[in-house]
């Protein structure tokens, strides 16, 4: 049994702590937010993540997982200290490292035995070296330590499964022995382990997220073209995905990416490139395409409804993706604000995120269920592709509405089915969208000689 502490009990930190404890390690999860820690001691989760509450409870009962706000307690006899704090976007898109710096300083002041500091936070290339400098300069006495980069690749809504069944583990360090010790912690996961230097490991994380964001923006660009030419982006995606060089993942056209990772990581990578005199034109295009998706919803809705002033618009979903209550950079915020600026009343339902969303959208009425949300609405917008939305009684939804208008921002419904029920339905790039495209093709006819 190894002993470790994890600093930060957000999505990454709490999942990391609970999963390492479930692998048989002794883990102390530390956070300076006393309310969060006291809540965790009572069994209250600060975030929604499927399976997390049961995982935490099981390991607390087994004595493998505990919580504290005390660095001396967390670092006592600890071999590994994981940094898992937030790195939000700064004013110009750069990563804000104030929390990472604060943790590094406090670790330096409180460590009493040799330590391997493992950075799980997504940080700019070169941060590992910087953390080492901070620790060394703030130690009260010289105690051996090493810094290892171990970027996380967890998807909200599937974080536990992603931790326990990773595609790979990436480790970077200038100390091969330290990297090997961290690798030993991950051996029970039985996944490939890539060991490299600090900066390369940090870049792998940014490059991976930027590539996935690029796939999303690419398929959204293709959806725009499909919409003009009468092709169905859902079928295009399926046809593309069978090609093993492309794969089926991240090819769902819709409202674009959001959440805590892709937006800030693409911005941060573009900032790093520009800061070194490079022109990150592809990354800039990826962000521009993504930014266009949300206002595009309003434009499409105007085409379907007309003047939105005085209309009641329902939002199916609020969180940036299903199986999470995370509202960071959620499309629902921009869309709701735009609708209200145009004079519309907005009502919403989300299975999990309404408590988190309410303070962010104080003028949005939160409904207790999808059917109450649809009552007397002039239109509905599908914001989040929760599975339960795919199985609603759509005829009941139609009957509740003032006008049966649906803009499907996630393409979860089939156009023909929706129209057969009586909806005025539109999605992103869904074939003819109910009308034949006005296209005229001229072709030279070559007649073979008799």
C-alpha positions in Angstrom: 0.0 0.0 0.0 1.4 3.4 -1.1 0.6 6.6 0.7 -0.3 9.7 -1.2 -2.1 13.0 -1.1 -4.2 14.6 -3.8 -4.5 18.4 -3.6 -7.8 19.6 -5.0 -11.2 17.8 -4.8 -12.7 19.0 -8.1 -13.5 16.7 -11.0 -9.9 15.5 -11.5 -8.7 15.5 -7.9 -11.7 13.7 -6.3 -11.9 11.1 -9.0 -8.1 10.6 -8.9 -8.1 10.2 -5.1 -11.1 7.9 -5.0 -9.8 5.6 -7.8 -6.3 5.4 -6.3 -7.8 4.5 -3.0 -9.9 1.8 -4.7 -6.7 0.3 -6.1 -5.6 -0.2 -2.5 -3.6 2.9 -1.7 -3.9 5.1 1.3 -5.0 8.5 0.0 -5.6 11.8 1.7 -7.5 14.3 -0.4 -6.7 17.9 0.6 -8.5 21.2 -0.3 -8.4 24.6 1.3 -12.1 25.0 0.8 -13.3 24.0 4.3 -17.0 23.8 3.2 -16.1 21.2 0.5 -14.0 19.1 2.9 -16.6 19.1 5.6 -19.2 18.2 3.1 -17.1 15.2 1.9 -16.6 14.1 5.5 -20.5 13.9 5.7 -20.6 12.0 2.4 -21.8 15.0 0.3 -20.3 15.2 -3.2 -19.2 18.7 -4.4 -19.8 17.5 -8.0 -22.1 15.2 -9.9 -20.2 12.3 -11.5 -21.9 8.9 -12.1 -20.7 6.3 -9.6 -18.5 8.7 -7.6 -20.6 8.9 -4.4 -20.6 5.1 -4.0 -16.8 4.9 -4.8 -15.9 7.6 -2.3 -18.2 6.1 0.4 -16.8 2.6 -0.1 -13.2 3.7 0.3 -13.9 6.0 3.3 -15.5 3.1 5.1 -12.5 0.9 4.2 -10.2 3.5 5.7 -8.3 4.1 2.5 -9.6 7.6 1.8 -9.8 10.6 4.0 -10.2 14.4 3.7 -8.4 17.3 5.2 -7.6 21.0 4.9 -4.2 20.6 6.6 -1.0 20.3 4.5 1.1 19.0 7.4 -1.5 16.2 7.9 -1.7 15.4 4.2 2.1 15.3 3.7 3.0 13.3 6.8 4.8 10.2 5.6 3.5 10.7 2.1 5.5 9.4 -0.9 3.5 11.1 -3.6 1.7 14.5 -3.8 -0.6 15.0 -6.7 -1.5 18.5 -7.8 -5.0 18.6 -9.2 -6.2 22.2 -9.0 -7.8 24.4 -11.7 -6.0 26.3 -14.4 -8.7 28.6 -15.8 -8.1 30.8 -18.8 -6.6 34.2 -18.2 -7.4 37.5 -19.9 -5.6 36.7 -23.1 -6.3 32.9 -23.1 -3.2 32.0 -21.1 -3.5 29.4 -18.4 -3.9 31.0 -14.9 -1.4 29.2 -12.7 -1.9 31.0 -9.4 -3.4 27.9 -7.8 -0.6 25.6 -9.0 2.0 28.1 -7.7 0.2 28.3 -4.3 0.1 24.5 -3.9 3.8 24.2 -4.9 4.8 26.9 -2.3 2.7 25.3 0.4 4.1 21.8 -0.3 7.6 23.2 -0.1 6.9 24.8 3.3 5.3 21.7 4.8 7.2 18.7 3.4 9.4 16.9 5.9 10.5 13.8 3.9 11.5 13.1 0.3 8.6 13.5 -2.1 7.5 12.9 -5.6 5.3 15.8 -6.8 2.9 14.7 -9.6 1.2 17.3 -11.6 -2.3 16.2 -12.8 -3.5 19.8 -13.7 -3.4 20.8 -17.3 -0.5 23.3 -17.4 1.5 25.2 -20.1 4.6 23.5 -21.4 7.5 24.3 -19.0 5.3 24.4 -15.9 7.0 21.3 -14.4 10.4 23.0 -14.4 8.7 26.1 -12.9 7.1 24.1 -10.1 10.5 22.6 -9.3 12.0 26.0 -9.0 9.2 27.2 -6.7 9.5 24.2 -4.4 13.3 24.5 -4.3 13.2 28.2 -3.5 10.6 27.9 -0.8 11.9 24.9 1.2 12.9 25.7 4.7 15.6 23.0 4.5 16.8 21.0 1.5 14.7 17.9 1.2 15.0 15.7 -2.0 12.0 15.9 -4.3 11.2 15.2 -8.0 8.5 16.5 -10.3 6.6 14.3 -12.6 3.9 15.3 -15.2 1.0 12.9 -15.4 -1.7 14.7 -17.4 -5.3 13.5 -17.0 -7.5 12.3 -19.8 -10.8 12.1 -18.0 -14.2 12.8 -19.6 -16.8 14.3 -17.3 -19.6 11.8 -17.1 -17.3 8.9 -17.6 -14.4 9.9 -15.4 -14.2 6.8 -13.2 -14.3 4.4 -16.2 -11.7 6.6 -18.0 -9.4 6.4 -14.9 -9.8 2.7 -14.5 -9.6 1.8 -18.2 -7.2 4.4 -19.7 -6.1 4.3 -23.3 -2.6 5.2 -22.0 -0.8 6.8 -19.1 1.6 9.6 -20.0 4.4 10.4 -17.6 7.1 13.0 -18.0 10.1 13.8 -15.7 13.8 14.6 -15.7 14.2 12.0 -13.0 13.7 8.5 -14.6 13.6 6.8 -11.1 10.7 9.1 -10.0 8.9 8.4 -13.3 9.3 4.7 -12.8 7.8 4.9 -9.3 4.8 6.8 -10.6 4.5 4.2 -13.4 4.3 1.5 -10.7 1.2 3.2 -9.3 -0.5 2.8 -12.6 0.5 -0.8 -13.4 -2.8 -2.2 -12.0 -4.6 -0.4 -14.8 -2.9 -2.6 -17.4 -2.6 0.1 -20.0 0.3 1.3 -22.1 2.6 3.8 -20.2 4.5 6.5 -22.2 7.5 7.9 -20.3 9.1 11.0 -21.7 10.5 14.3 -20.4 8.4 16.9 -18.6 7.7 19.3 -21.5 6.8 16.6 -23.9 4.3 15.1 -21.5 2.7 18.5 -21.0 2.5 19.0 -24.7 0.8 15.6 -25.3 -2.1 16.8 -23.2 -2.6 20.0 -25.1 -2.1 18.4 -28.5 -4.6 15.7 -27.7 -7.4 18.1 -26.6 -6.7 20.4 -29.4 -7.0 17.6 -31.9 -10.3 16.4 -30.5 -11.6 20.0 -30.5 -10.5 20.2 -34.2 -12.6 17.1 -35.0 -15.6 18.8 -33.5 -15.2 22.0 -35.3 -14.4 20.2 -38.6 -17.7 18.2 -38.5 -19.6 21.3 -37.6 -18.1 23.1 -40.6 -19.2 20.1 -42.8 -22.7 20.3 -41.2 -22.9 23.9 -42.4 -22.1 22.8 -45.9 -24.5 19.8 -45.7 -27.2 22.3 -44.8 -26.7 24.3 -47.9 -26.3 21.3 -50.2 -29.0 19.0 -48.8 -26.8 16.2 -47.3 -27.5 14.6 -43.9 -24.6 15.2 -41.5 -25.6 12.2 -39.4 -25.1 9.9 -42.3 -22.0 11.7 -43.4 -20.5 11.2 -40.0 -21.4 7.5 -40.0 -19.8 7.0 -43.4 -16.7 8.8 -42.4 -16.4 7.0 -39.0 -16.0 3.6 -40.6 -12.7 4.7 -42.0 -10.2 3.5 -39.4 -7.9 6.5 -40.2 -10.7 8.8 -39.0 -12.8 6.8 -36.5 -16.3 7.5 -35.3 -15.6 9.6 -32.2 -16.1 13.3 -31.9 -18.0 13.5 -35.2 -21.3 14.6 -33.8 -22.3 17.9 -35.3 -24.1 20.3 -32.9 -23.6 23.2 -30.6 -19.8 22.7 -30.4 -17.5 22.0 -27.5 -17.8 23.5 -24.0 -16.9 22.6 -20.5 -13.7 23.1 -18.5 -11.1 21.6 -20.8 -11.4 22.1 -24.6 -12.2 25.8 -24.6 -9.4 26.8 -22.2 -6.8 24.2 -23.6 -7.2 25.3 -27.2 -6.9 29.0 -26.1 -3.9 28.2 -24.0 -2.1 26.3 -26.8 -2.8 29.1 -29.2 -1.5 31.6 -26.7 1.7 29.6 -26.2 2.3 29.5 -29.9 1.6 33.2 -30.5 3.8 34.0 -27.5 6.7 32.3 -29.3 6.1 34.1 -32.6 4.1 31.3 -34.3 0.8 31.9 -36.0 -1.7 29.2 -34.8 -4.0 29.6 -37.7 -5.6 26.1 -37.5 -6.3 26.6 -33.7 -7.8 30.0 -34.4 -10.1 28.6 -37.0 -11.2 25.8 -34.6 -12.1 28.4 -32.0 -13.9 30.7 -34.5 -16.0 27.8 -35.9 -17.0 26.8 -32.3 -17.8 30.4 -31.3 -20.2 30.7 -34.3 -22.4 27.8 -33.2 -24.3 29.5 -30.4 -25.4 32.6 -32.3 -26.3 30.3 -35.2 -29.0 28.7 -33.0 -30.6 32.1 -32.5 -30.5 32.8 -36.3 -32.1 29.4 -37.1 -34.8 29.9 -34.5 -35.7 33.4 -35.9 -36.1 31.7 -39.3 -38.5 29.2 -37.8 -40.5 31.5 -35.4 -39.9 35.0 -36.6 -39.7 37.8 -34.0 -38.8 36.2 -30.7 -40.0 39.1 -28.5 -42.7 37.9 -26.2 -42.1 34.3 -27.1 -41.6 31.5 -24.5 -38.6 29.3 -25.4 -37.9 26.1 -23.7 -34.4 24.6 -23.2 -34.0 20.9 -23.0 -30.8 20.6 -21.0 -28.4 23.1 -19.4 -25.1 21.3 -18.7 -22.4 21.4 -21.4 -22.8 17.7 -21.9 -24.8 14.8 -20.4 -24.0 13.0 -17.2 -22.6 16.1 -15.5 -23.8 19.2 -13.7 -20.9 21.2 -15.1 -22.0 24.6 -16.4 -18.5 25.9 -17.3 -18.7 27.4 -20.8 -22.1 25.7 -21.3 -23.8 26.8 -24.6 -27.1 27.2 -22.6 -25.7 30.3 -20.9 -25.0 32.2 -24.1 -28.2 31.0 -25.8 -30.5 31.9 -22.8 -28.9 35.3 -22.5 -29.3 36.0 -26.2 -32.9 34.9 -26.1 -33.7 37.2 -23.1 -31.9 40.1 -24.8 -34.4 39.6 -27.7 -37.3 39.8 -25.3 -38.1 36.1 -25.0 -39.0 34.3 -21.8 -36.8 31.3 -21.2 -37.8 28.1 -19.3 -35.5 25.2 -18.9 -35.2 21.6 -17.6 -32.1 19.6 -16.9 -32.0 16.3 -15.0 -29.0 17.2 -12.9 -27.6 20.8 -13.6 -30.5 23.1 -12.5 -29.1 23.7 -9.0 -25.8 24.7 -10.4 -27.3 26.7 -13.3 -29.9 28.7 -11.3 -27.4 31.3 -9.9 -25.9 31.7 -13.4 -29.3 32.1 -15.1 -31.4 33.9 -12.5 -34.1 35.0 -14.9 -34.6 31.5 -16.4 -37.5 29.6 -15.0 -36.4 26.1 -13.9 -39.1 23.5 -14.6 -39.6 20.3 -12.6 -39.8 18.1 -15.7 -39.6 18.3 -19.5 -43.4 18.4 -19.9 -43.9 21.3 -17.5 -41.1 23.0 -19.3 -42.8 22.6 -22.7 -46.1 24.1 -21.4 -47.2 26.9 -23.8 -43.8 27.2 -25.4 -43.5 28.8 -28.8 -40.3 26.7 -29.5 -38.0 24.3 -27.8 -34.2 24.0 -28.2 -32.3 20.8 -27.5 -29.2 21.9 -25.7 -27.9 18.8 -24.0 -28.1 15.2 -25.4 -29.3 13.5 -22.2 -30.4 9.9 -23.0 -33.8 10.5 -21.3 -34.5 13.3 -23.8 -34.3 10.7 -26.6 -37.1 8.7 -25.1 -39.6 11.5 -24.2 -43.3 11.2 -25.1 -43.0 13.5 -28.0 -46.7 13.7 -28.7 -47.2 14.8 -25.2 -44.5 17.4 -25.6 -46.2 18.6 -28.8 -49.6 18.9 -27.1 -48.1 20.9 -24.3 -46.6 23.5 -26.6 -48.2 26.6 -28.0 -46.5 26.1 -31.3 -44.8 22.7 -32.1 -41.4 24.1 -33.1 -38.1 22.3 -32.2 -34.6 23.3 -33.0 -32.4 20.3 -32.2 -29.0 21.5 -31.3 -27.7 18.0 -30.8 -29.4 16.2 -33.7 -30.9 13.6 -31.3 -34.2 13.2 -33.2 -34.9 11.9 -36.6 -36.3 14.7 -38.9 -38.9 12.5 -40.6 -40.3 11.1 -37.3 -40.5 14.6 -35.8 -42.4 16.0 -38.9 -44.7 13.0 -39.0 -45.7 13.8 -35.4 -46.4 17.3 -36.4 -43.3 19.3 -35.4 -41.8 22.1 -37.3 -38.3 20.6 -36.8 -34.8 21.6 -37.7 -31.4 20.4 -36.7 -27.8 21.1 -37.8 -27.1 19.9 -41.3 -30.0 17.4 -41.4 -30.4 16.8 -45.1 -33.1 18.7 -46.8 -34.4 20.1 -43.5 -37.9 19.6 -45.0 -37.3 21.3 -48.3 -35.6 20.4 -51.6 -32.4 22.4 -52.1 -32.6 24.8 -55.1 -29.6 23.6 -57.0 -29.1 23.4 -60.7 -26.5 21.2 -62.2 -25.4 21.4 -65.8 -23.5 18.5 -67.4 -22.0 18.2 -70.8 -23.4 15.3 -72.6 -20.9 13.4 -74.8 -22.5 11.5 -77.6 -20.5 8.6 -78.9 -20.1 8.5 -82.7 -22.5 6.1 -84.5 
